[in-house]
């Protein structure tokens, strides 16, 4: 019983350790405004005609240089998918702990964890691709 409890607590601790960056990173990304510096400088009437302000990032509401509607939607989708993947890692860990050594249940638990980790990698790569494409527009 003590061994099973240790495995359970280890699985929970590992899951929380993996979940922390997925929760903190989107919150940090949502607070960061990449155009804040341009907006502050270019709001001055004397500086508005400068070459820096003329080359300021796009103000298209859809992309807006990475802070528009498209970015908000992809942030929400990435957050929901990331939370779902972390929950599946937790479920896989619980399945592994509670498998009782049965090979079929152990393999099922390992596959759940593996596919959740693959899902997280796909989410990160898709998000990076979207950010790259939107900032190049």
Backbone bond lengths (Angstrom), bond angles and torsions (degrees), N, CA, C in turn:
res aa  C-N    CA-C-N  psi(-1)  N-CA   C-N-CA  omega(-1)  CA-C   N-CA-C  phi
1 X - - - 1.461 - - 1.527 110.76 -
2 X 1.352 116.02 -40.93 1.458 119.91 -179.26 1.531 110.68 -65.22
3 X 1.326 116.42 -38.52 1.456 120.95 179.07 1.530 110.88 -64.63
4 X 1.313 116.43 -41.62 1.463 121.78 179.06 1.539 110.60 -64.52
5 X 1.339 116.13 -40.58 1.459 120.70 178.29 1.523 110.43 -65.07
6 X 1.326 117.94 -40.68 1.461 121.02 177.77 1.526 111.19 -62.60
7 X 1.317 117.15 -42.29 1.470 120.84 177.45 1.525 110.86 -62.86
8 X 1.318 116.01 -42.46 1.463 121.10 179.72 1.526 110.15 -62.17
9 X 1.324 117.82 -47.89 1.462 120.75 -179.81 1.523 111.29 -65.53
10 X 1.319 117.12 -35.85 1.465 120.15 176.67 1.525 110.85 -64.65
11 X 1.326 116.64 -41.70 1.462 120.52 178.97 1.530 111.27 -64.38
12 X 1.325 116.81 -41.97 1.475 120.57 178.47 1.529 110.52 -64.92
13 X 1.326 117.14 -44.39 1.458 120.86 -179.73 1.519 110.89 -62.58
14 X 1.320 117.23 -44.65 1.457 121.06 178.43 1.527 110.88 -62.84
15 X 1.307 116.85 -41.19 1.467 120.71 179.39 1.520 111.40 -63.49
16 X 1.316 117.30 -42.69 1.465 120.28 178.28 1.522 110.96 -66.90
17 X 1.324 116.08 -37.48 1.458 120.18 177.67 1.521 110.79 -62.49
18 X 1.330 116.73 -40.56 1.457 120.75 178.81 1.526 112.21 -73.95
19 X 1.318 117.93 -28.56 1.462 121.44 -176.30 1.521 112.49 -79.13
20 X 1.322 118.35 -28.34 1.463 121.32 -174.93 1.528 112.92 -56.39
21 X 1.335 120.24 -49.00 1.466 118.54 179.26 1.525 113.05 -64.87
22 X 1.324 117.53 -32.54 1.461 120.16 -179.10 1.519 111.48 -69.43
23 X 1.317 117.00 -25.76 1.452 120.53 178.27 1.524 110.62 -86.48
24 X 1.334 116.94 -41.28 1.458 120.87 -175.27 1.525 112.92 -76.07
25 X 1.325 118.01 -37.80 1.459 120.89 -175.84 1.527 113.14 -63.37
26 X 1.344 120.48 -49.14 1.467 118.20 178.19 1.528 112.71 -62.98
27 X 1.337 117.46 -33.17 1.461 119.68 177.98 1.519 110.01 -65.14
28 X 1.326 117.20 -41.97 1.457 121.16 178.45 1.524 110.31 -66.29
29 X 1.338 116.74 -41.37 1.451 120.38 179.83 1.524 111.14 -65.02
30 X 1.323 117.40 -34.53 1.463 120.74 -179.43 1.523 110.87 -69.81
31 X 1.342 117.32 -31.09 1.456 120.47 -178.77 1.523 113.05 -81.12
32 X 1.313 117.15 -25.19 1.459 120.82 -176.98 1.533 109.84 -78.92
33 X 1.325 115.42 126.75 1.462 120.94 176.47 1.520 107.99 -110.55
34 X 1.333 117.79 106.41 1.460 119.49 -176.41 1.520 113.40 -65.57
35 X 1.320 118.63 -19.55 1.462 121.54 -178.10 1.526 112.94 -98.39
36 X 1.324 118.05 5.09 1.460 120.80 -175.66 1.519 111.87 -59.66
37 X 1.330 116.52 -41.21 1.457 119.96 -178.38 1.532 110.80 -65.52
38 X 1.327 116.89 -44.57 1.462 120.13 178.14 1.530 110.87 -63.37
39 X 1.324 116.56 -43.00 1.468 119.84 -178.54 1.516 110.97 -62.55
40 X 1.317 117.31 -39.85 1.461 120.68 -178.98 1.524 110.77 -68.05
41 X 1.318 117.05 -45.37 1.469 120.95 -178.03 1.524 110.80 -69.85
42 X 1.326 116.34 -45.26 1.460 120.20 -173.09 1.523 113.63 -79.90
43 X 1.324 118.14 -6.23 1.464 119.44 176.78 1.527 111.26 -75.07
44 X 1.311 117.14 -18.41 1.466 121.22 176.73 1.532 108.53 -73.62
45 X 1.350 118.50 126.41 1.476 120.37 -177.91 1.528 113.29 -58.91
46 X 1.328 117.78 -32.08 1.471 120.44 -179.75 1.526 111.93 -70.33
47 X 1.341 116.70 -30.68 1.465 119.97 -176.62 1.521 112.80 -92.45
48 X 1.326 117.39 -11.23 1.465 120.43 -174.75 1.524 113.00 -61.87
49 X 1.331 118.05 -26.82 1.459 120.48 -178.66 1.531 112.57 -92.17
50 X 1.319 117.62 2.41 1.468 120.42 -178.55 1.526 110.75 -72.31
51 X 1.339 117.73 157.72 1.471 120.68 179.77 1.529 112.99 -61.36
52 X 1.316 117.13 -30.75 1.470 119.96 179.79 1.525 109.81 -64.80
53 X 1.331 116.91 -44.24 1.464 119.84 -178.25 1.525 111.89 -72.45
54 X 1.322 116.90 -28.81 1.462 119.57 177.25 1.530 110.81 -69.76
55 X 1.337 117.26 -29.58 1.459 122.32 178.94 1.523 112.20 -97.09
56 X 1.317 116.51 17.90 1.473 120.36 -179.25 1.529 110.10 -62.06
57 X 1.335 117.17 156.22 1.471 120.21 179.46 1.522 112.05 -58.50
58 X 1.308 114.22 160.56 1.459 122.39 -178.05 1.527 111.63 -57.76
59 X 1.322 114.88 146.73 1.463 119.69 174.22 1.518 110.75 -110.95
60 X 1.319 116.62 20.88 1.461 122.02 176.39 1.535 108.21 -62.19
61 X 1.336 119.35 124.34 1.464 119.92 -176.38 1.520 114.15 -64.57
62 X 1.332 117.80 -21.20 1.458 119.68 179.55 1.521 111.32 -74.65
63 X 1.329 117.12 -48.13 1.466 119.90 -178.28 1.518 111.76 -106.97
64 X 1.320 118.66 -47.66 1.455 125.34 176.92 1.522 112.44 48.47
65 X 1.308 116.98 42.38 1.451 120.77 175.82 1.515 113.39 63.38
66 X 1.295 118.89 25.37 1.456 121.36 178.06 1.510 114.28 104.14
67 X 1.326 118.64 7.37 1.466 119.13 178.59 1.531 111.48 -133.70
68 X 1.313 117.36 28.45 1.459 121.27 -178.98 1.512 112.39 -100.54
69 X 1.318 115.54 -163.21 1.459 122.65 -176.96 1.533 110.98 -62.40
70 X 1.329 116.37 -43.60 1.462 120.61 179.93 1.529 111.11 -58.89
71 X 1.309 116.27 -42.19 1.462 120.73 179.04 1.521 111.03 -65.73
72 X 1.326 116.86 -40.73 1.467 120.28 178.77 1.528 111.20 -63.38
73 X 1.321 116.47 -43.35 1.467 120.64 -179.76 1.524 110.60 -64.09
74 X 1.335 116.70 -45.17 1.469 118.76 -179.80 1.524 111.63 -67.35
75 X 1.330 118.05 -32.22 1.464 120.31 175.26 1.529 110.82 -62.76
76 X 1.322 116.78 -43.87 1.464 120.67 -179.16 1.530 110.25 -65.99
77 X 1.328 116.65 -44.50 1.466 119.87 179.50 1.529 110.63 -62.39
78 X 1.329 117.15 -43.78 1.467 120.55 179.29 1.528 110.79 -64.45
79 X 1.322 117.24 -38.49 1.461 120.25 178.92 1.525 111.23 -65.23
80 X 1.322 116.67 -46.99 1.473 120.34 -179.56 1.530 110.33 -63.30
81 X 1.327 117.16 -44.76 1.463 120.14 179.72 1.524 111.25 -66.07
82 X 1.321 117.29 -38.21 1.465 120.70 177.79 1.519 112.24 -64.92
83 X 1.327 116.53 -43.06 1.466 120.16 177.32 1.526 110.20 -63.53
84 X 1.333 117.13 -41.50 1.468 120.24 178.42 1.526 110.49 -62.46
85 X 1.323 117.56 -40.50 1.468 120.62 179.40 1.522 111.19 -65.61
86 X 1.322 117.24 -40.66 1.463 120.17 178.53 1.529 110.31 -66.13
87 X 1.312 116.80 -39.80 1.472 119.86 176.77 1.525 109.95 -61.70
88 X 1.327 116.93 -39.73 1.468 119.57 178.54 1.526 111.83 -67.32
89 X 1.329 117.16 -32.69 1.468 119.69 174.72 1.527 109.73 -64.92
90 X 1.321 116.59 -41.55 1.466 120.43 177.99 1.523 110.22 -64.00
91 X 1.327 116.85 -44.59 1.469 120.80 178.81 1.528 109.92 -61.91
92 X 1.321 117.43 -43.37 1.457 121.03 178.29 1.518 111.72 -62.26
93 X 1.327 116.65 -39.03 1.463 119.92 176.83 1.515 112.16 -64.66
94 X 1.325 115.78 -42.05 1.465 119.17 176.89 1.524 111.33 -65.29
95 X 1.332 116.70 -39.96 1.465 119.85 177.10 1.526 110.63 -61.79
96 X 1.330 115.81 -39.61 1.460 120.40 179.90 1.523 111.30 -65.98
97 X 1.323 115.99 -44.09 1.461 120.27 -179.55 1.529 111.12 -65.39
98 X 1.314 115.76 -38.89 1.465 120.21 -175.61 1.535 113.71 -91.43
99 X 1.328 117.37 7.60 1.463 120.08 -176.12 1.523 113.27 -71.07
100 X 1.300 116.92 -22.40 1.462 120.07 178.81 1.513 113.25 68.01
101 X 1.310 118.69 19.92 1.453 122.00 177.89 1.515 115.07 84.01
102 X 1.318 118.15 -0.60 1.469 120.51 177.75 1.528 108.58 -69.38
103 X 1.332 115.41 125.30 1.461 119.96 -172.57 1.524 113.19 -61.34
104 X 1.317 117.73 -37.32 1.465 120.02 -179.39 1.526 111.07 -66.98
105 X 1.325 116.63 -41.55 1.467 120.13 179.11 1.527 111.43 -70.48
106 X 1.346 117.28 -36.13 1.466 121.10 177.49 1.531 109.41 -64.43
107 X 1.332 117.35 -44.79 1.472 120.66 178.32 1.518 111.54 -63.00
108 X 1.308 117.08 -39.47 1.465 120.49 177.77 1.532 110.80 -62.75
109 X 1.326 116.21 -42.50 1.466 120.43 179.11 1.529 110.71 -65.26
110 X 1.328 116.49 -43.68 1.468 120.09 179.29 1.527 111.12 -62.82
111 X 1.321 116.61 -40.54 1.462 120.02 178.12 1.524 111.54 -64.87
112 X 1.324 116.99 -38.86 1.466 120.39 177.62 1.521 110.42 -60.68
113 X 1.328 116.67 -46.34 1.467 120.66 179.54 1.524 110.50 -65.33
114 X 1.337 116.93 -44.03 1.459 121.17 -178.93 1.524 111.29 -61.10
115 X 1.326 117.19 -46.42 1.458 119.85 -178.71 1.523 112.04 -68.93
116 X 1.332 117.80 -31.32 1.463 120.42 175.74 1.528 110.50 -67.33
117 X 1.319 116.76 -40.25 1.470 119.86 178.07 1.531 110.06 -67.05
118 X 1.323 117.24 -41.14 1.467 120.22 175.75 1.531 109.79 -60.86
119 X 1.326 117.18 -39.18 1.461 120.96 176.91 1.515 112.20 -61.19
120 X 1.326 116.96 -41.14 1.466 120.52 178.59 1.531 109.87 -64.12
121 X 1.322 117.18 -42.58 1.474 120.50 178.57 1.526 110.32 -62.01
122 X 1.324 117.51 -42.86 1.467 120.81 178.56 1.525 110.63 -63.65
123 X 1.316 117.45 -40.87 1.471 121.15 178.74 1.521 110.39 -61.18
124 X 1.326 116.74 -46.63 1.468 120.77 -178.83 1.530 110.77 -63.64
125 X 1.326 116.72 -44.72 1.465 119.37 179.76 1.531 111.95 -66.03
126 X 1.323 117.09 -40.33 1.467 120.21 178.56 1.524 110.39 -64.96
127 X 1.304 116.40 -41.47 1.472 120.15 179.36 1.530 110.41 -64.56
128 X 1.330 116.41 -41.62 1.466 119.78 178.64 1.524 110.96 -63.65
129 X 1.317 117.56 -40.41 1.456 121.59 178.05 1.529 111.15 -63.99
130 X 1.317 116.40 -43.32 1.471 119.80 179.45 1.516 110.91 -63.80
131 X 1.324 117.56 -44.06 1.457 120.86 179.24 1.529 110.11 -62.04
132 X 1.325 117.11 -41.98 1.465 120.73 178.79 1.524 111.03 -61.48
133 X 1.314 116.87 -48.12 1.468 120.56 -177.24 1.523 110.69 -65.75
134 X 1.320 117.90 -43.76 1.469 120.33 -177.58 1.524 111.38 -67.20
135 X 1.321 118.36 -37.54 1.466 119.33 179.73 1.519 112.22 -73.89
136 X 1.341 117.75 -18.05 1.460 120.30 177.96 1.530 111.95 -86.60
137 X 1.320 117.60 -10.45 1.475 121.42 -178.34 1.508 109.49 -74.31
